[in-house]
Amino acid sequence: MRETPFPKATQIGNEIDYFFTYYQTLRPKVFLSYEREAFYALDGSDFRVTFDEKILARQEELSLSREIYGTPLIDDAHVLMELKTSGGIPLWLTRVLAQEQIYKTSFSKYGTAYRRIIYNKEQESRQKYIA
C-alpha cells in the first residue's frame, strides 16, 4: 500500500487517488514545486495573469507531504508570467507589455525538468556503458 501524500477528503485528493488506482503501473518521475500568485479579471471574463517563481524539480521523495526542495529550473532573478484567456488580451495590457519589451515565448516546467534532470541522467548512464 502506498503512502497517501494528500488529503483524500478533497476533490483534488479524490481525483489523484482515482488516477493512481486506475493507472497502477504509472508512477510520477518528477516532482515540481513553485510559488504562484494569480490575478483574475473583475469583469467576469476568464482572463488571468499568474506569476510563478522558485520553480524547483526533483526525482526523489515525490510525495506531496515532503518538504519543498529541488533543482531550480529558473534563476532567482526571473519570474515566469503566464497570461491565460480563451479570448483576447486586453489592449491596455498589450501596450504595457510592448512598452516593457515583454514578448511571447514558450516555457514548459515539465519539459525543462526533463531536459535538465532526467535527460542528463540518462545521457550520463549511457556514457558509462560506452566508455
DSSP file (Angstrom, degrees, kcal/mol; ACC not computed):
  #  RESIDUE AA STRUCTURE BP1 BP2  ACC     N-H-->O    O-->H-N    N-H-->O    O-->H-N    TCO  KAPPA ALPHA  PHI   PSI    X-CA   Y-CA   Z-CA
    1    1 A M              0   0    0      0, 0.0     2,-0.2     0, 0.0     0, 0.0   0.000 360.0 360.0 360.0 135.7    0.0    0.0    0.0
    2    2 A R        -     0   0    0      1,-0.1     2,-0.2     0, 0.0     0, 0.0  -0.486 360.0 -99.8 -86.7 155.9    1.4    3.4   -0.9
    3    3 A E        -     0   0    0     -2,-0.2    -1,-0.1     1,-0.1     0, 0.0  -0.501  33.7-124.9 -68.8 139.1    1.6    6.4    1.4
    4    4 A T        -     0   0    0     -2,-0.2    -1,-0.1     1,-0.1     4,-0.1  -0.796  27.2-175.6 -89.0 107.7   -1.2    8.9    0.9
    5    5 A P        +     0   0    0      0, 0.0    -1,-0.1     0, 0.0    61,-0.1   0.291  62.5  44.5 -89.1  11.4    0.6   12.2    0.2
    6    6 A F  S    S-     0   0    0     58,-0.1     2,-0.5     7,-0.1    59,-0.0  -0.975  94.7 -89.0-150.1 157.7   -2.6   14.3    0.1
    7    7 A P    >   -     0   0    0      0, 0.0     3,-1.1     0, 0.0     6,-0.3  -0.601  31.1-158.0 -73.4 120.6   -5.8   14.8    2.0
    8    8 A K  T 3  S+     0   0    0     -2,-0.5     6,-0.2     1,-0.3     9,-0.1   0.699  81.3  77.1 -72.3 -18.2   -8.4   12.4    0.5
    9    9 A A  T 3  S+     0   0    0      4,-0.1     2,-0.3     5,-0.1    -1,-0.3   0.418  83.7  81.7 -76.1   5.6  -11.3   14.4    1.8
   10   10 A T  S <> S-     0   0    0     -3,-1.1     4,-2.3     1,-0.1     5,-0.2  -0.726  86.6-119.4-107.5 160.4  -10.8   17.0   -1.0
   11   11 A Q  H  > S+     0   0    0     -2,-0.3     4,-2.2     2,-0.2     5,-0.2   0.922 116.7  47.5 -61.3 -45.4  -12.0   16.8   -4.6
   12   12 A I  H  > S+     0   0    0      1,-0.2     4,-2.7     2,-0.2     5,-0.2   0.917 110.6  52.4 -64.2 -42.4   -8.4   17.0   -5.9
   13   13 A G  H  > S+     0   0    0     -6,-0.3     4,-2.4     1,-0.2    -1,-0.2   0.905 109.7  48.9 -59.0 -42.8   -7.3   14.3   -3.4
   14   14 A N  H  X S+     0   0    0     -4,-2.3     4,-2.3     2,-0.2    -1,-0.2   0.888 111.5  49.6 -64.0 -39.6  -10.1   12.0   -4.7
   15   15 A E  H  X S+     0   0    0     -4,-2.2     4,-2.4     2,-0.2    -2,-0.2   0.906 111.8  47.5 -67.5 -41.2   -9.1   12.7   -8.3
   16   16 A I  H  X S+     0   0    0     -4,-2.7     4,-2.5     2,-0.2     5,-0.2   0.916 111.7  50.9 -65.3 -42.1   -5.4   11.9   -7.6
   17   17 A D  H  X S+     0   0    0     -4,-2.4     4,-2.1    -5,-0.2    -2,-0.2   0.909 110.5  49.2 -61.6 -42.0   -6.4    8.8   -5.7
   18   18 A Y  H  X S+     0   0    0     -4,-2.3     4,-3.1     2,-0.2     5,-0.3   0.920 109.4  52.9 -61.4 -44.3   -8.5    7.6   -8.7
   19   19 A F  H  X S+     0   0    0     -4,-2.4     4,-2.9     1,-0.2    -2,-0.2   0.934 110.9  45.8 -56.5 -48.8   -5.6    8.3  -11.1
   20   20 A F  H  < S+     0   0    0     -4,-2.5    -1,-0.2     1,-0.2    -2,-0.2   0.864 114.8  47.9 -65.7 -35.4   -3.2    6.2   -9.0
   21   21 A T  H >< S+     0   0    0     -4,-2.1     3,-0.6    -5,-0.2    -2,-0.2   0.926 115.8  43.4 -69.4 -44.2   -5.8    3.4   -8.7
   22   22 A Y  H 3< S+     0   0    0     -4,-3.1     2,-0.7     1,-0.3    -2,-0.2   0.903 121.6  38.8 -69.0 -42.7   -6.6    3.4  -12.4
   23   23 A Y  T >< S+     0   0    0     -4,-2.9     3,-1.2    -5,-0.3    -1,-0.3  -0.561  71.7 161.4-107.4  66.6   -3.0    3.7  -13.6
   24   24 A Q  T <  S+     0   0    0     -2,-0.7    -1,-0.2    -3,-0.6    -2,-0.1   0.793  72.4  51.2 -60.5 -30.7   -1.4    1.4  -11.1
   25   25 A T  T 3  S+     0   0    0     -3,-0.2     2,-0.4     2,-0.0    -1,-0.3   0.678  93.0  88.1 -83.6 -15.8    1.7    0.9  -13.1
   26   26 A L    <   +     0   0    0     -3,-1.2    -3,-0.1    -6,-0.1     0, 0.0  -0.661  53.4 177.7 -85.4 136.7    2.4    4.6  -13.7
   27   27 A R        -     0   0    0     -2,-0.4    -3,-0.0     0, 0.0    -2,-0.0  -0.993  36.4-100.3-134.1 142.7    4.4    6.5  -11.2
   28   28 A P        -     0   0    0      0, 0.0    34,-0.1     0, 0.0     3,-0.1  -0.310  26.3-166.6 -60.0 145.0    5.5   10.1  -11.2
   29   29 A K        +     0   0    0      1,-0.3     2,-0.3    33,-0.0    33,-0.0   0.543  69.9  30.5-108.3 -13.5    9.1   10.6  -12.4
   30   30 A V        -     0   0    0     32,-0.1     2,-0.5     2,-0.0    -1,-0.3  -0.999  62.8-146.7-148.3 145.2    9.5   14.2  -11.3
   31   31 A F  E     -A   58   0A   0     27,-3.0    27,-1.6    -2,-0.3     2,-0.4  -0.960  18.5-165.6-111.6 125.8    8.1   16.5   -8.6
   32   32 A L  E     +A   57   0A   0     -2,-0.5     2,-0.3    25,-0.2    25,-0.2  -0.906   9.2 175.6-110.9 139.7    7.6   20.2   -9.4
   33   33 A S  E     +A   56   0A   0     23,-2.3    23,-3.0    -2,-0.4     2,-0.3  -0.990   6.3 156.4-138.3 150.8    7.0   22.9   -6.9
   34   34 A Y  E     -     0   0A   0     -2,-0.3     2,-0.5    21,-0.2    20,-0.2  -0.975  40.4-112.0-164.3 157.8    6.7   26.7   -7.3
   35   35 A E  E     -A   53   0A   0     18,-2.8    18,-2.3    -2,-0.3     2,-0.4  -0.855  39.1-167.8 -96.4 130.9    5.2   29.7   -5.7
   36   36 A R  E     -A   52   0A   0     -2,-0.5     2,-0.4    16,-0.2    16,-0.2  -0.961  19.2-170.5-127.6 137.2    2.3   31.2   -7.6
   37   37 A E  E     -A   51   0A   0     14,-2.1    14,-2.6    -2,-0.4     2,-0.4  -0.988  17.0-166.0-117.2 134.4    0.4   34.5   -7.4
   38   38 A A  E     -A   50   0A   0     -2,-0.4     2,-0.4    12,-0.2    12,-0.2  -0.960   9.2-165.8-126.2 140.5   -2.7   34.7   -9.6
   39   39 A F  E     -A   49   0A   0     10,-2.7    10,-2.4    -2,-0.4     2,-0.3  -0.992  11.2-158.4-127.0 130.1   -4.7   37.7  -10.6
   40   40 A Y  E     -A   48   0A   0     -2,-0.4     8,-0.2     8,-0.2     2,-0.1  -0.789  24.6-102.6-112.3 149.5   -8.2   37.4  -12.1
   41   41 A A        -     0   0    0      6,-2.2     3,-0.5    -2,-0.3    -1,-0.1  -0.390  19.0-149.0 -66.1 143.3  -10.3   39.8  -14.2
   42   42 A L  S    S+     0   0    0      1,-0.2    -1,-0.1     2,-0.1    -2,-0.0   0.525  86.3  76.4 -89.5  -7.3  -13.0   41.6  -12.3
   43   43 A D  S    S-     0   0    0      1,-0.0    -1,-0.2     2,-0.0     3,-0.1   0.352 112.9-103.9 -89.1   7.8  -15.3   41.8  -15.4
   44   44 A G  S    S+     0   0    0     -3,-0.5    -2,-0.1     1,-0.3    -1,-0.0   0.411  80.5 128.7  88.3  -3.6  -16.4   38.2  -15.2
   45   45 A S  S    S-     0   0    0      1,-0.1    -1,-0.3     2,-0.1    -4,-0.2  -0.261  71.0-115.0 -77.7 172.7  -14.1   37.1  -18.1
   46   46 A D  S    S+     0   0    0     -3,-0.1     2,-0.2    -6,-0.1    -1,-0.1   0.286  71.5 129.4 -90.9  10.9  -11.7   34.1  -17.8
   47   47 A F        +     0   0    0     38,-0.1    -6,-2.2    41,-0.1     2,-0.3  -0.452  29.0 160.6 -69.4 133.6   -8.7   36.3  -18.2
   48   48 A R  E     -AB  40  84A   0     36,-2.3    36,-3.0    -8,-0.2     2,-0.4  -0.992  30.0-147.2-150.8 156.0   -6.0   35.8  -15.6
   49   49 A V  E     -AB  39  83A   0    -10,-2.4   -10,-2.7    -2,-0.3     2,-0.4  -0.988  17.6-169.4-122.4 130.5   -2.3   36.5  -15.0
   50   50 A T  E     -AB  38  82A   0     32,-2.5    32,-2.6    -2,-0.4     2,-0.5  -0.933   9.6-158.1-121.4 148.3   -0.1   34.2  -13.0
   51   51 A F  E     -AB  37  81A   0    -14,-2.6   -14,-2.1    -2,-0.4     2,-0.4  -0.988  10.9-169.7-124.0 119.7    3.4   34.7  -11.7
   52   52 A D  E     +AB  36  80A   0     28,-3.0    28,-2.9    -2,-0.5     2,-0.3  -0.923  12.9 163.4-111.4 133.1    5.5   31.6  -10.8
   53   53 A E  E     +A   35   0A   0    -18,-2.3   -18,-2.8    -2,-0.4     3,-0.2  -0.908  53.4  39.0-140.2 170.6    8.8   31.8   -9.0
   54   54 A K  E    S-     0   0A   0     24,-0.4     2,-0.6    -2,-0.3    -1,-0.2   0.937  72.3-174.1  52.2  51.1   11.1   29.5   -7.1
   55   55 A I  E     +     0   0A   0    -21,-0.2    18,-2.8    -3,-0.2    19,-0.6  -0.681   7.1 177.5 -81.1 117.3   10.3   26.7   -9.7
   56   56 A L  E     -AC  33  72A   0    -23,-3.0   -23,-2.3    -2,-0.6     2,-0.3  -0.888  14.4-168.9-124.3 150.7   12.0   23.5   -8.4
   57   57 A A  E     +AC  32  71A   0     14,-1.6    14,-3.3    -2,-0.3     2,-0.3  -0.989   9.3 168.1-137.8 147.6   12.1   19.9   -9.7
   58   58 A R  E     -A   31   0A   0    -27,-1.6   -27,-3.0    -2,-0.3    59,-0.0  -0.979  29.8-149.0-152.0 162.2   13.3   16.7   -8.1
   59   59 A Q  S    S+     0   0    0     -2,-0.3     2,-0.3   -29,-0.2     3,-0.2   0.402  78.2  68.1-112.7  -1.4   13.2   13.0   -8.8
   60   60 A E  S    S+     0   0    0      1,-0.2   -29,-0.1   -29,-0.1   -31,-0.0  -0.797  95.3  21.2-116.7 161.9   13.3   11.7   -5.2
   61   61 A E        +     0   0    0     -2,-0.3    -1,-0.2     1,-0.1     5,-0.1   0.954  67.0 177.5  46.6  64.6   10.7   11.9   -2.4
   62   62 A L        +     0   0    0     -3,-0.2    -1,-0.1   -34,-0.1   -30,-0.1   0.457  36.3 118.2 -79.3  -0.5    7.9   12.6   -4.8
   63   63 A S    >   -     0   0    0      1,-0.1     3,-1.3   -32,-0.1   -59,-0.1  -0.381  67.8-135.0 -68.8 142.6    5.3   12.7   -2.0
   64   64 A L  T 3  S+     0   0    0      1,-0.2    -1,-0.1    -2,-0.1   -58,-0.1   0.650 102.7  67.2 -69.6 -14.7    3.4   15.9   -1.5
   65   65 A S  T 3  S+     0   0    0    -59,-0.0    -1,-0.2     2,-0.0     2,-0.1   0.523  83.1  94.7 -85.4  -4.5    4.0   15.6    2.2
   66   66 A R  S <  S-     0   0    0     -3,-1.3     3,-0.0     1,-0.1    -5,-0.0  -0.398  86.5 -91.0 -82.7 162.9    7.7   16.1    1.9
   67   67 A E        -     0   0    0      1,-0.1     2,-0.6    -2,-0.1    -1,-0.1  -0.221  47.8 -95.4 -68.5 165.1    9.5   19.5    2.3
   68   68 A I        +     0   0    0      2,-0.0     2,-0.3    -4,-0.0    -1,-0.1  -0.743  68.6 120.5 -88.8 118.9   10.0   21.7   -0.7
   69   69 A Y        +     0   0    0     -2,-0.6     2,-0.3     2,-0.0   -13,-0.1  -0.959  19.1 114.6-162.4 168.4   13.4   21.4   -2.3
   70   70 A G        -     0   0    0     -2,-0.3   -12,-0.2   -14,-0.1   -38,-0.1  -0.939  64.4 -38.9 154.7-172.9   14.9   20.5   -5.7
   71   71 A T  E     -C   57   0A   0    -14,-3.3   -14,-1.6    -2,-0.3     2,-0.1  -0.711  61.4-118.4 -82.4 125.2   16.9   21.7   -8.6
   72   72 A P  E     -C   56   0A   0      0, 0.0   -16,-0.2     0, 0.0     3,-0.1  -0.435  20.8-165.8 -65.3 136.3   16.0   25.3   -9.7
   73   73 A L  S    S+     0   0    0    -18,-2.8     2,-0.3     1,-0.2   -17,-0.1   0.651  78.6  24.3 -96.2 -20.2   14.5   25.5  -13.2
   74   74 A I  S    S-     0   0    0    -19,-0.6    -1,-0.2     4,-0.1   -19,-0.1  -0.973  93.0-104.0-136.7 154.1   14.9   29.2  -13.5
   75   75 A D    >   -     0   0    0     -2,-0.3     3,-2.0     1,-0.1   -21,-0.2  -0.311  35.0-105.1 -77.2 165.2   17.3   31.5  -11.6
   76   76 A D  T 3  S+     0   0    0      1,-0.3    -1,-0.1   -23,-0.1   -22,-0.0   0.696 116.2  64.2 -63.4 -20.2   16.1   33.7   -8.7
   77   77 A A  T 3  S+     0   0    0      2,-0.0     2,-0.3     0, 0.0    -1,-0.3   0.578  96.1  72.7 -79.8  -8.6   16.2   36.8  -10.8
   78   78 A H    <   -     0   0    0     -3,-2.0     2,-0.4     2,-0.0   -24,-0.4  -0.795  57.1-168.0-112.8 151.3   13.5   35.6  -13.1
   79   79 A V        -     0   0    0     -2,-0.3     2,-0.6   -26,-0.1   -26,-0.2  -0.997  22.2-130.1-132.6 136.6    9.8   35.1  -12.7
   80   80 A L  E     -B   52   0A   0    -28,-2.9   -28,-3.0    -2,-0.4     2,-0.5  -0.790  23.7-165.9 -89.2 121.0    7.5   33.2  -15.1
   81   81 A M  E     -B   51   0A   0     -2,-0.6     2,-0.4   -30,-0.2   -30,-0.2  -0.924   3.3-170.1-108.6 129.4    4.5   35.2  -16.1
   82   82 A E  E     -B   50   0A   0    -32,-2.6   -32,-2.5    -2,-0.5     2,-0.6  -0.973  10.7-157.1-120.2 132.8    1.6   33.5  -17.9
   83   83 A L  E     -B   49   0A   0     -2,-0.4     2,-0.5   -34,-0.2   -34,-0.2  -0.938  17.8-171.2-104.6 124.0   -1.4   35.2  -19.5
   84   84 A K  E     +B   48   0A   0    -36,-3.0   -36,-2.3    -2,-0.6     2,-0.3  -0.966  21.7 127.6-126.1 126.3   -4.4   32.9  -19.7
   85   85 A T        -     0   0    0     -2,-0.5   -38,-0.1   -38,-0.2     4,-0.1  -0.953  50.3-141.0-166.8 150.5   -7.6   33.6  -21.5
   86   86 A S  S    S+     0   0    0     -2,-0.3     2,-0.1     2,-0.1    -1,-0.1   0.611  96.3  41.7 -88.7 -13.8   -9.9   32.0  -24.1
   87   87 A G  S    S-     0   0    0      1,-0.2     2,-0.2    -3,-0.1    -2,-0.1  -0.085 108.0 -50.7-107.9-150.4  -10.4   35.4  -25.6
   88   88 A G        -     0   0    0     -2,-0.1    -1,-0.2     1,-0.1    -2,-0.1  -0.502  51.3-107.6 -89.3 157.9   -8.1   38.3  -26.4
   89   89 A I        -     0   0    0     -2,-0.2     5,-0.1     1,-0.1    -1,-0.1  -0.658  49.5 -95.6 -79.3 136.9   -5.6   40.0  -24.1
   90   90 A P    >>  -     0   0    0      0, 0.0     4,-1.9     0, 0.0     3,-0.5  -0.230  28.3-126.0 -55.8 141.6   -6.8   43.5  -23.1
   91   91 A L  H 3> S+     0   0    0      1,-0.2     4,-2.1     2,-0.2     5,-0.2   0.859 108.4  57.4 -59.1 -39.3   -5.4   46.2  -25.3
   92   92 A W  H 3> S+     0   0    0      1,-0.2     4,-1.9     2,-0.2    -1,-0.2   0.876 108.2  47.6 -61.3 -36.2   -4.1   48.2  -22.3
   93   93 A L  H <> S+     0   0    0     -3,-0.5     4,-2.8     2,-0.2    -1,-0.2   0.878 107.5  55.5 -73.3 -37.1   -2.0   45.1  -21.2
   94   94 A T  H  X S+     0   0    0     -4,-1.9     4,-2.1     1,-0.2    -2,-0.2   0.906 108.9  48.7 -58.4 -42.0   -0.7   44.6  -24.7
   95   95 A R  H  X S+     0   0    0     -4,-2.1     4,-2.5     2,-0.2    -2,-0.2   0.918 111.4  48.6 -64.9 -44.3    0.6   48.2  -24.7
   96   96 A V  H  X S+     0   0    0     -4,-1.9     4,-2.2     2,-0.2    -2,-0.2   0.924 111.6  49.5 -62.9 -45.0    2.2   47.8  -21.3
   97   97 A L  H  <>S+     0   0    0     -4,-2.8     5,-3.1     1,-0.2     4,-0.2   0.910 112.8  46.9 -61.9 -42.8    3.9   44.5  -22.4
   98   98 A A  H ><5S+     0   0    0     -4,-2.1     3,-1.2     3,-0.2    -1,-0.2   0.913 111.2  51.7 -64.8 -42.9    5.2   46.1  -25.6
   99   99 A Q  H 3<5S+     0   0    0     -4,-2.5    -1,-0.2     1,-0.3    -2,-0.2   0.879 113.4  44.2 -61.6 -38.4    6.5   49.2  -23.7
  100  100 A E  T 3<5S-     0   0    0     -4,-2.2    -1,-0.3    -5,-0.2    -2,-0.2   0.390 114.0-119.6 -87.3   3.6    8.4   46.9  -21.2
  101  101 A Q  T < 5 +     0   0    0     -3,-1.2     2,-0.6    -4,-0.2    -3,-0.2   0.901  59.1 153.7  57.4  45.6    9.7   44.8  -24.1
  102  102 A I      < -     0   0    0     -5,-3.1     2,-0.3    -6,-0.1    -1,-0.2  -0.930  20.3-177.4-105.0 117.9    8.0   41.6  -22.8
  103  103 A Y        -     0   0    0     -2,-0.6     2,-0.0    -3,-0.1    -5,-0.0  -0.811  32.0 -87.9-121.9 157.4    7.3   39.3  -25.6
  104  104 A K        +     0   0    0     -2,-0.3     2,-0.3     2,-0.0    -1,-0.1  -0.326  52.5 159.3 -62.0 136.4    5.6   35.9  -26.0
  105  105 A T        -     0   0    0      2,-0.1     2,-0.4    -2,-0.0    -1,-0.0  -0.926  36.8-111.5-147.9 171.6    7.8   32.9  -25.5
  106  106 A S        +     0   0    0     -2,-0.3     2,-0.3     2,-0.0    -2,-0.0  -0.920  34.2 166.2-113.3 135.8    7.3   29.2  -24.7
  107  107 A F        -     0   0    0     -2,-0.4     2,-0.5   -27,-0.0    -2,-0.1  -0.955  14.1-166.7-148.3 127.6    8.4   27.6  -21.4
  108  108 A S     >  -     0   0    0     -2,-0.3     4,-2.6     1,-0.2     5,-0.2  -0.968  10.7-158.9-116.7 121.3    7.4   24.2  -20.1
  109  109 A K  H  > S+     0   0    0     -2,-0.5     4,-2.3     2,-0.2     5,-0.2   0.942  98.2  42.9 -61.5 -47.2    8.1   23.4  -16.5
  110  110 A Y  H  > S+     0   0    0      2,-0.2     4,-2.6     1,-0.2    -1,-0.2   0.901 114.2  50.5 -67.4 -40.8    7.9   19.7  -17.1
  111  111 A G  H  > S+     0   0    0      2,-0.2     4,-2.5     1,-0.2    -1,-0.2   0.907 112.2  47.2 -63.5 -41.6    9.9   19.9  -20.3
  112  112 A T  H  X S+     0   0    0     -4,-2.6     4,-2.8     2,-0.2     5,-0.3   0.908 111.8  50.4 -66.1 -42.0   12.7   21.9  -18.6
  113  113 A A  H  X>S+     0   0    0     -4,-2.3     4,-2.5    -5,-0.2     5,-1.0   0.916 111.0  50.0 -61.2 -42.8   12.8   19.5  -15.7
  114  114 A Y  I  <>S+     0   0    0     -4,-2.6     5,-3.6     3,-0.2     6,-0.4   0.950 113.9  44.1 -60.2 -49.8   13.1   16.6  -18.2
  115  115 A R  I  <>S+     0   0    0     -4,-2.5     5,-0.6     1,-0.2    -2,-0.2   0.915 120.7  39.1 -62.4 -44.5   15.9   18.2  -20.1
  116  116 A R  I  <5S+     0   0    0     -4,-2.8    -1,-0.2    -5,-0.2    -2,-0.2   0.808 133.2  14.6 -80.5 -29.7   17.9   19.3  -17.0
  117  117 A I  I  X5S+     0   0    0     -4,-2.5     4,-1.9    -5,-0.3    -3,-0.2   0.836 129.0  33.1-111.1 -63.9   17.4   16.3  -14.7
  118  118 A I  I  ><S+     0   0    0     -5,-1.0     4,-2.4     2,-0.2     5,-0.2   0.944 120.6  46.0 -67.7 -50.5   16.0   13.2  -16.4
  119  119 A Y  I  ><S+     0   0    0     -5,-3.6     4,-2.5     1,-0.2    -1,-0.2   0.916 112.8  50.9 -61.2 -44.3   17.7   13.5  -19.8
  120  120 A N  H  ><S+     0   0    0     -5,-0.6     4,-2.4    -6,-0.4    -1,-0.2   0.893 110.6  49.1 -61.5 -40.2   21.1   14.5  -18.3
  121  121 A K  H  X S+     0   0    0     -4,-1.9     4,-2.2     2,-0.2    -1,-0.2   0.903 111.5  49.4 -65.6 -40.6   21.0   11.4  -16.0
  122  122 A E  H  X S+     0   0    0     -4,-2.4     4,-2.2     2,-0.2    -2,-0.2   0.904 111.4  49.3 -64.7 -40.5   20.1    9.1  -18.9
  123  123 A Q  H  X S+     0   0    0     -4,-2.5     4,-2.3     2,-0.2    -2,-0.2   0.915 111.0  49.4 -64.6 -43.3   22.9   10.6  -21.0
  124  124 A E  H  X S+     0   0    0     -4,-2.4     4,-1.5     1,-0.2    -2,-0.2   0.895 110.7  50.8 -61.9 -40.3   25.4   10.1  -18.1
  125  125 A S  H  X S+     0   0    0     -4,-2.2     4,-1.1     1,-0.2    -1,-0.2   0.903 110.5  48.7 -65.3 -41.6   24.2    6.5  -17.7
  126  126 A R  H  X S+     0   0    0     -4,-2.2     4,-1.6     1,-0.2     3,-0.4   0.888 106.8  56.3 -64.5 -39.6   24.7    5.8  -21.5
  127  127 A Q  H  X S+     0   0    0     -4,-2.3     4,-2.4     1,-0.2    -1,-0.2   0.850 100.9  58.5 -62.5 -34.2   28.2    7.3  -21.4
  128  128 A K  H  < S+     0   0    0     -4,-1.5    -1,-0.2     1,-0.2    -2,-0.2   0.877 108.2  45.6 -62.4 -37.4   29.2    4.9  -18.7
  129  129 A Y  H  < S+     0   0    0     -4,-1.1    -1,-0.2    -3,-0.4    -2,-0.2   0.801 113.6  48.9 -76.8 -29.0   28.3    1.9  -20.9
  130  130 A I  H  <        0   0    0     -4,-1.6    -2,-0.2     1,-0.2    -1,-0.2   0.873 360.0 360.0 -76.5 -38.6   30.1    3.4  -23.9
  131  131 A A     <        0   0    0     -4,-2.4    -1,-0.2    -5,-0.2    -2,-0.1   0.477 360.0 360.0 -68.8 360.0   33.4    4.2  -22.1
